[in-house]
Amino acid sequence: MIRKFVLIMLLTVPLFRGTVVAQLPVELFTGNEKTTLDLMFFRFFNNAKTEPSHFLFFNRNRVSVDYRMTGSSYLPQFGFTEAVSYNHPRLRGFAPVMVVQILNSGVFPKAGIEYVLMRNDLTLFSWFVSELKHKTVFDYYLLLRYRKPITDQLKIYTQFESLNTYYTASSHWFFIQRIRLGLSKSKFQFGLGTDLSERTQSDQALSSNTGLFFRYEF
């Protein structure tokens, strides 16, 4: 499974390099409980004049491997998220968005509203979507990334990511927060990170994974 995931990630790089104005950041995160490999980018498709169009593509490929893995338990978890939104300047950062998520548990098409703000050292990306199969499930996603210059070549790198899933037909919910704090030099970022997750079903469960992240932008 892990080999297949890595192969998909490697194939994704040349597939979108010609059609999307994008860098392709890959992150390796080694925590106290799990190791994750993550490829995430979002950029505008080029139009016929090779200029950025109004269509924004979001791509997220992620796999997580638990150190307690056996042949039947704590198996690798994977997720593929693809989203396309139409960002007209008159909408001032807001846009309709279509999302497809492929997880261990199935395929989930979603639709809703997105907001994006991208500057040289600041990125704010967020959406609120509803599942099209189960209309009682809502997701709120937030990505905040900021780099503060220290010198001409060195910057402080910070990133906060949050995914909140709500089930309106029940009291179930699922929260994920991922925090990164480190340094950025050229195309390389590294530092400390933590992944937190909390969910309620029959009971409440909280888990954390803290360690080091290494990120490179191809």
VOBA-1610 file (N, C-alpha, C; in pm, whole numbers, padded with zeros to 5 digits, always signed):
BEGIN
Met+00083-00120+00000Met+00000+00000+00000Met+00086+00125+00000Ile+00192+00127+00085Ile+00278+00245+00094Ile+00350+00267-00037Arg+00398+00158-00101Arg+00468+00173-00228Arg+00375+00230-00335Lys+00249+00187-00335Lys+00153+00239-00432Lys+00130+00388-00408Phe+00121+00427-00280Phe+00098+00567-00250Phe+00214+00654-00296Val+00338+00611-00267Val+00456+00686-00309Val+00460+00697-00460Leu+00424+00589-00530Leu+00423+00592-00676Leu+00322+00694-00727Ile+00204+00700-00666Ile+00102+00798-00707Ile+00154+00940-00684Met+00221+00962-00573Met+00275+01095-00545Met+00380+01136-00648Leu+00467+01042-00685Leu+00570+01073-00782Leu+00511+01099-00919Leu+00404+01026-00953Leu+00340+01047-01083Leu+00264+01179-01087Thr+00219+01226-00969Thr+00145+01351-00963Thr+00233+01470-00999Val+00360+01464-00966Val+00450+01577-00989Val+00457+01617-01136Pro+00493+01526-01229Pro+00497+01568-01369Pro+00360+01587-01430Leu+00258+01525-01375Leu+00124+01534-01432Leu+00071+01676-01429Phe+00096+01749-01319Phe+00039+01882-01304Phe+00139+01994-01323Arg+00266+01964-01340Arg+00364+02070-01353Arg+00341+02155-01476Gly+00290+02097-01585Gly+00271+02174-01707Gly+00140+02250-01713Thr+00042+02212-01634Thr-00090+02274-01645Thr-00123+02364-01526Val-00048+02354-01419Val-00077+02432-01300Val+00046+02512-01263Val+00025+02640-01231Val+00135+02723-01184Val+00158+02687-01038Ala+00260+02603-01010Ala+00271+02551-00874Ala+00410+02504-00840Gln+00445+02518-00712Gln+00552+02441-00654Gln+00488+02320-00590Leu+00565+02214-00575Leu+00510+02090-00523Leu+00581+02055-00393Pro+00528+02099-00278Pro+00593+02071-00150Pro+00561+01930-00099Val+00664+01858-00060Val+00649+01726-00001Val+00701+01731+00142Glu+00621+01682+00236Glu+00660+01684+00377Glu+00672+01543+00432Leu+00781+01519+00503Leu+00799+01397+00582Leu+00795+01436+00729Phe+00702+01376+00803Phe+00685+01408+00945Phe+00706+01281+01026Thr+00808+01282+01114Thr+00839+01166+01197Thr+00801+01200+01341Gly+00695+01138+01389Gly+00646+01165+01523Gly+00674+01052+01618Asn+00626+01067+01741Asn+00650+00965+01842Asn+00561+00844+01825Glu+00452+00856+01746Glu+00362+00744+01726Glu+00350+00702+01579Lys+00367+00799+01487Lys+00346+00771+01346Lys+00446+00848+01261Thr+00462+00802+01138Thr+00533+00876+01034Thr+00435+00903+00921Thr+00434+01027+00872Thr+00344+01062+00763Thr+00423+01119+00646Leu+00371+01094+00528Leu+00425+01151+00405Leu+00312+01228+00339Asp+00340+01353+00302Asp+00233+01445+00263Asp+00276+01528+00144Leu+00193+01529+00039Leu+00212+01619-00074Leu+00087+01705-00084Met+00104+01837-00072Met-00010+01927-00077Met+00027+02053-00154Phe-00053+02089-00252Phe-00032+02216-00321Phe-00165+02268-00373Phe-00170+02396-00398Phe-00287+02457-00462Phe-00239+02578-00541Arg-00273+02579-00670Arg-00234+02688-00759Arg-00338+02699-00870Phe-00329+02806-00944Phe-00424+02831-01051Phe-00383+02758-01180Phe-00481+02699-01247Phe-00458+02643-01379Phe-00419+02753-01476Asn-00332+02720-01571Asn-00300+02815-01678Asn-00411+02817-01782Asn-00434+02935-01842Asn-00529+02943-01953Asn-00456+02923-02085Ala-00523+02951-02197Ala-00463+02929-02328Ala-00342+03017-02352Lys-00333+03130-02281Lys-00220+03222-02296Lys-00109+03193-02195Thr-00119+03074-02131Thr-00023+03032-02026Thr-00018+03131-01911Glu-00132+03196-01884Glu-00146+03284-01770Glu-00240+03220-01668Pro-00226+03251-01540Pro-00317+03194-01441Pro-00463+03226-01472Ser-00547+03124-01472Ser-00689+03143-01497Ser-00762+03165-01364His-00896+03162-01368His-00976+03176-01246His-00998+03042-01176Phe-00952+02932-01235Phe-00976+02800-01178Phe-00858+02760-01089Leu-00888+02735-00962Leu-00786+02698-00865Leu-00796+02548-00835Phe-00682+02481-00840Phe-00677+02337-00815Phe-00608+02311-00682Phe-00672+02233-00596Phe-00614+02192-00467Phe-00590+02042-00472Asn-00469+02002-00434Asn-00433+01860-00436Asn-00369+01823-00302Arg-00417+01714-00244Arg-00362+01667-00117Arg-00354+01515-00120Asn-00232+01462-00108Asn-00209+01318-00098Asn-00134+01292+00031Arg-00185+01200+00111Arg-00128+01183+00245Arg-00138+01036+00288Val-00031+00984+00348Val-00033+00850+00405Val+00030+00855+00543Ser-00025+00777+00635Ser+00023+00773+00772Ser+00048+00628+00812Val+00166+00604+00871Val+00205+00469+00912Val+00228+00467+01062Asp+00151+00383+01132Asp+00161+00370+01278Asp+00272+00272+01313Tyr+00353+00306+01413Tyr+00462+00216+01453Tyr+00412+00086+01514Arg+00286+00083+01557Arg+00228-00038+01617Arg+00166-00130+01512Met+00186-00101+01386Met+00120-00175+01279Met+00152-00325+01285Thr+00046-00404+01267Thr+00059-00548+01254Thr-00008-00589+01123Gly-00020-00717+01101Gly-00083-00763+00978Gly-00232-00736+00972Ser-00295-00710+01087Ser-00441-00692+01090Ser-00487-00568+01165Ser-00397-00496+01228Ser-00437-00379+01306Ser-00339-00264+01285Tyr-00387-00144+01315Tyr-00307-00022+01298Tyr-00249-00013+01156Leu-00333-00044+01060Leu-00288-00044+00920Leu-00266+00098+00870Pro-00186+00116+00764Pro-00162+00251+00711Pro-00292+00320+00671Gln-00299+00449+00696Gln-00415+00530+00660Gln-00374+00624+00546Phe-00458+00629+00444Phe-00426+00716+00331Phe-00545+00806+00299Gly-00515+00916+00232Gly-00620+01007+00190Gly-00577+01086+00068Phe-00668+01098-00028Phe-00646+01178-00148Phe-00759+01281-00155Thr-00725+01408-00162Thr-00824+01515-00172Thr-00795+01598-00295Glu-00894+01610-00381Glu-00883+01691-00503Glu-00999+01790-00502Ala-00970+01917-00531Ala-01074+02019-00531Ala-01047+02121-00641Val-01155+02167-00704Val-01146+02270-00807Val-01248+02378-00773Ser-01202+02503-00776Ser-01291+02616-00747Ser-01276+02723-00854Tyr-01380+02806-00867Tyr-01378+02915-00966Tyr-01367+03047-00890Asn-01250+03112-00902Asn-01219+03230-00822Asn-01219+03356-00909His-01336+03416-00921His-01346+03541-00998His-01306+03658-00908Pro-01232+03756-00960Pro-01189+03870-00877Pro-01304+03942-00807Arg-01421+03945-00869Arg-01535+04014-00808Arg-01583+03944-00680Leu-01548+03818-00663Leu-01590+03744-00544Leu-01500+03773-00423Arg-01390+03847-00445Arg-01301+03891-00338Arg-01250+03775-00252Gly-01205+03670-00318Gly-01145+03556-00247Gly-01240+03441-00222Phe-01370+03464-00226Phe-01468+03357-00208Phe-01495+03288-00342Ala-01529+03160-00335Ala-01549+03086-00460Ala-01630+02959-00434Pro-01711+02916-00530Pro-01773+02783-00522Pro-01667+02677-00543Val-01676+02566-00472Val-01574+02462-00480Val-01639+02324-00484Met-01580+02236-00564Met-01617+02095-00569Met-01499+02013-00518Val-01526+01918-00428Val-01422+01841-00362Val-01452+01692-00375Val-01348+01614-00397Val-01359+01468-00393Val-01251+01416-00299Gln-01292+01338-00199Gln-01197+01276-00106Gln-01203+01125-00121Ile-01086+01064-00129Ile-01073+00918-00135Ile-00997+00875-00011Leu-01064+00803+00078Leu-01007+00761+00205Leu-01013+00609+00218Asn-00955+00556+00324Asn-00965+00413+00349Asn-01110+00368+00354Ser-01197+00458+00401Ser-01337+00421+00423Ser-01427+00443+00302Gly-01373+00502+00192Gly-01457+00519+00073Gly-01429+00648-00001Val-01521+00679-00095Val-01510+00798-00179Val-01621+00895-00139Phe-01586+01024-00120Phe-01681+01122-00068Phe-01678+01249-00152Pro-01776+01269-00240Pro-01787+01396-00313Pro-01849+01503-00224Lys-01801+01627-00238Lys-01848+01735-00152Lys-01857+01863-00233Ala-01934+01960-00184Ala-01946+02089-00251Ala-01974+02196-00146Gly-01929+02319-00176Gly-01951+02426-00082Gly-01884+02555-00124Ile-01837+02630-00024Ile-01778+02762-00045Ile-01633+02761+00004Glu-01546+02826-00072Glu-01404+02833-00041Glu-01361+02979-00027Tyr-01256+03000+00052Tyr-01194+03132+00058Tyr-01043+03115+00050Val-00977+03199-00031Val-00832+03188-00047Val-00769+03327-00053Leu-00656+03342+00018Leu-00575+03463+00014Leu-00430+03418+00007Met-00361+03453-00101Met-00223+03412-00120Met-00135+03533-00147Arg-00036+03552-00063Arg+00063+03657-00081Arg+00202+03594-00074Asn+00306+03676-00082Asn+00441+03621-00087Asn+00472+03530+00031Asp+00445+03576+00153Asp+00478+03499+00272Asp+00356+03461+00355Leu+00237+03483+00302Leu+00114+03453+00376Leu+00017+03376+00287Thr-00035+03267+00340Thr-00138+03189+00272Thr-00251+03160+00369Leu-00372+03193+00327Leu-00493+03160+00402Leu-00587+03088+00307Phe-00618+02963+00340Phe-00700+02879+00253Phe-00802+02808+00339Ser-00930+02818+00299Ser-01035+02763+00384Ser-01155+02724+00300Trp-01232+02626+00350Trp-01360+02597+00286Trp-01460+02540+00386Phe-01586+02553+00351Phe-01696+02491+00425Phe-01778+02414+00322Val-01779+02280+00336Val-01843+02195+00235Val-01936+02094+00301Ser-02027+02044+00220Ser-02120+01941+00263Ser-02103+01819+00175Glu-02112+01701+00236Glu-02108+01579+00157Glu-02233+01569+00069Leu-02214+01526-00055Leu-02327+01513-00146Leu-02401+01381-00127Lys-02332+01280-00076Lys-02398+01152-00048Lys-02477+01158+00083His-02413+01214+00186His-02476+01224+00317His-02482+01372+00354Lys-02595+01433+00331Lys-02606+01578+00345Lys-02612+01624+00491Thr-02596+01532+00584Thr-02592+01570+00725Thr-02448+01579+00775Val-02350+01567+00684Val-02208+01574+00721Val-02147+01699+00660Phe-02083+01783+00745Phe-02022+01907+00701Phe-01875+01910+00743Asp-01793+01969+00656Asp-01650+01986+00685Asp-01613+02133+00682Tyr-01534+02173+00781Tyr-01472+02305+00777Tyr-01321+02285+00779Tyr-01254+02337+00676Tyr-01109+02320+00663Tyr-01041+02457+00664Leu-00925+02464+00732Leu-00849+02589+00740Leu-00701+02558+00730Leu-00632+02632+00644Leu-00486+02625+00634Leu-00432+02766+00643Leu-00346+02792+00741Leu-00282+02922+00758Leu-00131+02900+00760Arg-00061+02964+00666Arg+00084+02947+00654Arg+00149+03086+00647Tyr+00255+03105+00725Tyr+00321+03236+00730Tyr+00471+03219+00745Arg+00546+03299+00668Arg+00692+03300+00677Arg+00736+03442+00711Lys+00817+03455+00816Lys+00867+03586+00858Lys+01017+03592+00832Pro+01062+03686+00750Pro+01205+03694+00718Pro+01290+03726+00841Ile+01402+03655+00852Ile+01503+03684+00954Ile+01624+03749+00887Thr+01670+03687+00779Thr+01775+03743+00695Thr+01728+03732+00550Asp+01816+03764+00458Asp+01781+03754+00316Asp+01753+03611+00275Gln+01814+03514+00342Gln+01799+03374+00303Gln+01723+03288+00404Leu+01705+03337+00525Leu+01644+03256+00631Leu+01515+03320+00679Lys+01412+03235+00697Lys+01283+03282+00744Lys+01229+03189+00852Ile+01145+03244+00939Ile+01068+03161+01032Ile+00950+03103+00955Tyr+00927+02974+00971Tyr+00818+02905+00900Tyr+00714+02859+01000Thr+00588+02900+00981Thr+00479+02856+01068Thr+00362+02809+00981Gln+00295+02705+01029Gln+00177+02655+00958Gln+00078+02596+01058Phe-00047+02633+01042Phe-00155+02577+01123Phe-00262+02523+01028Glu-00302+02400+01052Glu-00402+02334+00968Glu-00509+02272+01057Ser-00635+02289+01019Ser-00745+02237+01099Ser-00852+02179+01008Leu-00899+02060+01042Leu-01011+01997+00971Leu-01113+01953+01074Asn-01235+02008+01061Asn-01342+01978+01156Asn-01461+01919+01081Thr-01503+01801+01122Thr-01614+01732+01059Thr-01730+01721+01158Tyr-01849+01764+01114Tyr-01967+01765+01199Tyr-02076+01676+01138Tyr-02143+01599+01222Tyr-02254+01514+01181Tyr-02381+01570+01244Thr-02462+01638+01164Thr-02579+01706+01220Thr-02689+01610+01263Ala-02687+01488+01210Ala-02790+01392+01247Ala-02758+01321+01379Ser-02641+01348+01435Ser-02602+01287+01561Ser-02509+01382+01634Ser-02456+01339+01748Ser-02364+01422+01825Ser-02219+01393+01791His-02194+01321+01683His-02058+01285+01646His-01985+01403+01582Trp-01858+01414+01608Trp-01773+01512+01540Trp-01630+01462+01542Phe-01548+01522+01457Phe-01410+01479+01442Phe-01324+01602+01413Phe-01225+01626+01498Phe-01138+01744+01484Phe-00995+01700+01462Ile-00925+01768+01371Ile-00782+01748+01348Ile-00713+01884+01346Gln-00601+01895+01417Gln-00517+02013+01410Gln-00373+01970+01386Arg-00308+02036+01291Arg-00167+02008+01263Arg-00090+02140+01272Ile+00015+02141+01352Ile+00093+02263+01377Ile+00238+02239+01339Arg+00297+02335+01265Arg+00437+02327+01227Arg+00504+02460+01264Leu+00624+02451+01323Leu+00702+02569+01359Leu+00849+02539+01335Gly+00912+02618+01248Gly+01051+02590+01217Gly+01114+02701+01136Leu+01209+02662+01050Leu+01284+02757+00969Leu+01269+02721+00822Ser+01282+02824+00739Ser+01273+02806+00595Ser+01397+02868+00530Lys+01464+02790+00446Lys+01578+02840+00370Lys+01568+02789+00229Ser+01558+02880+00134Ser+01540+02844-00007Ser+01414+02760-00020Lys+01425+02639-00072Lys+01309+02552-00093Lys+01292+02449+00018Phe+01366+02461+00125Phe+01367+02360+00231Phe+01314+02419+00360Gln+01223+02346+00428Gln+01172+02386+00559Gln+01187+02269+00656Phe+01212+02300+00783Phe+01229+02195+00883Phe+01199+02253+01020Gly+01165+02164+01115Gly+01137+02212+01250Gly+01054+02114+01329Leu+00982+02166+01429Leu+00899+02086+01518Leu+00754+02087+01471Gly+00683+01979+01500Gly+00542+01971+01462Gly+00464+01881+01554Thr+00333+01898+01552Thr+00245+01809+01627Thr+00114+01793+01552Asp+00061+01674+01552Asp-00070+01643+01494Asp-00163+01600+01606Leu-00275+01668+01620Leu-00372+01638+01724Leu-00503+01596+01659Ser-00567+01496+01714Ser-00698+01454+01663Ser-00789+01419+01781Glu-00915+01455+01766Glu-01014+01429+01870Glu-01145+01392+01803Arg-01211+01290+01856Arg-01337+01246+01796Arg-01432+01199+01905Thr-01560+01201+01873Thr-01662+01143+01961Thr-01746+01047+01879Gln-01761+00928+01932Gln-01857+00831+01877Gln-01930+00774+01996Ser-01898+00651+02035Ser-01956+00602+02159Ser-01884+00661+02279Asp-01758+00707+02257Asp-01684+00774+02362Asp-01593+00878+02297Gln-01525+00955+02377Gln-01438+01060+02327Gln-01294+01011+02328Ala-01222+01035+02220Ala-01084+00990+02209Ala-00997+01105+02161Leu-00882+01121+02225Leu-00787+01226+02189Leu-00652+01161+02166Ser-00588+01193+02054Ser-00456+01138+02025Ser-00366+01248+01973Ser-00234+01230+01993Ser-00137+01329+01947Ser-00015+01258+01891Asn+00052+01326+01799Asn+00174+01273+01738Asn+00270+01391+01723Thr+00377+01391+01801Thr+00469+01505+01806Thr+00608+01462+01760Gly+00671+01548+01678Gly+00803+01512+01629Gly+00863+01619+01540Leu+00935+01577+01436Leu+01007+01666+01346Leu+00951+01658+01205Phe+00946+01773+01137Phe+00902+01772+00998Phe+01015+01822+00908Phe+01018+01766+00788Phe+01114+01804+00684Phe+01034+01825+00555Arg+01044+01944+00497Arg+00960+01981+00384Arg+01047+02039+00273Tyr+01018+01995+00150Tyr+01095+02043+00034Tyr+00998+02078-00078Glu+01022+02192-00145Glu+00937+02239-00253Glu+01006+02213-00387Phe+00953+02119-00463Phe+01010+02087-00594Phe+00974+02197-00694
//
